[in-house]
Amino acid sequence: MVFRIIFAAISFLILFNGITDFYFFKRAICRFTDKKIYRQLHWGLSGFFAVLNIWLVFQFTSPTADPASTIYVWSMLVYFIVYLPKATFMVVSFPELYFKKVKFLSITGAILGVVAGLMLVWGATFGRFDFVTRSVEIHSAKLPDSFNNYKIVQFSDTHLGNFGHSDRIVDELVARINALHPDLIVFTGDLVNTKASEIDRFQQTLSKLRAKDGVYSIMGNHDYGDYVNWNNKADYVTNLRNLHQKQADLGWKLIGNEHTFLHHGTDSVALIGVENWGEPPFHQYGNLDKAIAGMKYDGFKILLSHNPEHWRLVVASKYDIDLTLAGHTHAGQMVVKLGGERYSPIVLKYKKWGGYFELNGKSLYVNEGIGYVLYPMRFGTGPEVTVLTLRK
């Protein structure tokens, strides 16, 4: 099975690279220069990236490799910086091959391609450090009086292993959250990218998070270690156990398929946590029925669920839960704002990919995350800290 996946991935990438490079060669290189050196350079780079693709695939599938390593994620970024502009140019200018009178598409494709490349460069240089704090008010008649103005700070998707040797993002994250003096801090999954050991470098910093009612966390799809080819089941179990213990060492309270209550005087609200509710290819660990089993409470309920699709497809229509907090999407790590609206390509997969949503009096907030996966950049969606204030 692994061999077939490797073969399919390599075949696809080489085919994609080949078509993209051949098109760019015929439509750009050959049109503007006949110097041999530029043509040799073009095909030399094409060969280099073909080899790089093979290495990246094996790096991702090898049990001894670490796809969260600095060299891996930066290699992915370089690949996208080179091939996203080429692919953009190809897609936009392709109709010119059949409609000869349409002459502006090549220029348009070239401009859009350059813009796409510059967006990636900006996102890697500045965007991934460009923190944003978003404030949201949640209104509910079910909220107990003593929880009026209750302040919840949410963060999500740190993917610690992708930060290389820089502590800058985590340092600023903790400082920003503590400066808000929250009543409660919640983390909605994907603390690590692949392995529990990623926490070690940031243990001291993350343990400084402070809230009156503590820090609660849930598991995201990356936290289980499912993207690592473990040598045996025991190593997998040990990694999972270590991740649970390391969160406890941080002073966090990990809740999975269970519930607890937050108390202020004689009032209380329910805090429910589910493990990752995954649609294929992600594993399905979440069990909301188990999480609320035995709960005899009809007051205000808060659910932590990593994947916002859980709310859209199940929670909003079938459960009496007032507020769901999710993450997972990273807003595709690329958002463009046009006419006051924000757009992300991730909408093709996740309809509720970022921000606040409401249906039938039930609310969802999707935090756009702190870290990144595959390539180290964020454009138009900086690391997000969310302040949710509950109002009676």
Secondary structure, DSSP 4 states (H G I P E B T S, - for coil): -HHHHHHHHHHHHHHHHHHHHHHHIIIIIHHH---HHHHHHHHHHHHHHHHHHHHHHHHHH-TT--TTSHHHHHHHHHHHHHHHHHHHHHHHHGGGGT-TT--SHHHHHHHHHHHHHHHHHHHHHTGGG--EEEEEEEE-TTS-GGGTTEEEEEE----GGGGTT--HHHHHHHHHHHHT--SEEEE-S--SSS-GGGGGGGHHHHTT---TT-EEE---GGGG-TTS--SSHHHHHHHHHHHHHHHHHHTEEE-SSEEEEEEETTEEEEEEE------TTS-----HHHHHTT----S-EEEE-S-HHHIIIIIHHH---SEEEE---GGGGB-EEETTEEE-GGGGT-SS-SEEEEETTEEEEE---SS-SSSS--BS---EEEEEEEE-
